Amino acid sequence: MEKIPVKKSKAKKVLKIVGLFILLLIVVAGVTEYIYRNDMETPLYKVQQYLTYSKEDWANYENNKRLIAESAKDTTNVDYATAAPQSPIDTTMWE
């Protein structure tokens, strides 16, 4: 009888890798739900912010967010551009 321990160890490695990948996906999904973001920011952008921003960057980000919120205007009034009236072309000018 031949014993094949290689297949068992490969299967265990594959299961560990798959398990770690699933665990990583769950952690990333949990973190993206925990972190507040507005509609214009993707979860990947927010993760990049948390990983790379310094204290000064965060202070600037919060200040910009506050300034935008303070200067928000009412967007219910929308001005539409209208086309200029068409006038006949003066063809005598080119003669």
N, C-alpha and C positions, 0 to 999 in steps of 0.2 A: 504494500500500500504506500502510495506516495502522498506526502503531506504538502499542501500548497499554502504556506503561510503568507506568501506574497500577495495573493488576492485579498486576504482578510485585511492586511495592513493597507493596501491600496483603497479598499472599500472604506476603511475607517478614516483614512486621510480625506477621501472625497466627501464623506459625511461631515467631517469636521469643517472642511472648507465651505460646504453648502450651509452648514449651521451657522458659521461665523458670518457668512454673507447675509443670511436672513436676519441675524441679530443686528448686523450693521444697518440694514435697511430699516428695521424697527426703530433703532436709536435715531437715525437721521429723520425718520418720519415724526417721531416724538419731539425732537428738537425743533423741527420746522413748525410744528403746531404750537410749541411753547413760545417761540420768539414772535413778538409782534412785528408785523410788517404791513405797509399800506398796499393798495392795489397795484401800484406801479413797480413794486419791488418783488423780485423773484426770491424764493427760498435760497437759491444758490448765492445770490447777491448778498443776502443777509448773513449767511454763513461766512462768506468772504469778509464782510465787515467785521464780524466778531473775531475772526482770526487775525486780521491785519491792521485794524484801526488802533491808533494810540489814543491816549487821553485827550490830546489836543484835537485829534480828528473827531472824536466823539463830541467834544464841546462844540466844535464848529458845526457838526451835523445837527446837534440839538438846537443850536442858535439859528441855523438856516431853516429848520423845521418850524421854529417859533415865529420867525419873520414871515415865512410863507403863510402861516395860519393867521397872523395879524393882518396881513395885507390882502387876504382873500376877498374878492369882490363878488357881488351878486351876479351870477351868470345867467339869470333868467332873461335879461334883456340882451338880445343878440341883434347886432347890426348886420344887415345883408348888403353886399355890394350890388349895385345895379349897373347895367351896361349903359355906356354913353349912347346918346341918340345918334343914329346913323344919318349922316348928311350926304347928299349926292356929291359925287366926285366931280370936281371942276375939270372937265376935259379940255376946255379952251386954253388952259394954262400951258399945255404941252404943244400947242400948235405953233 
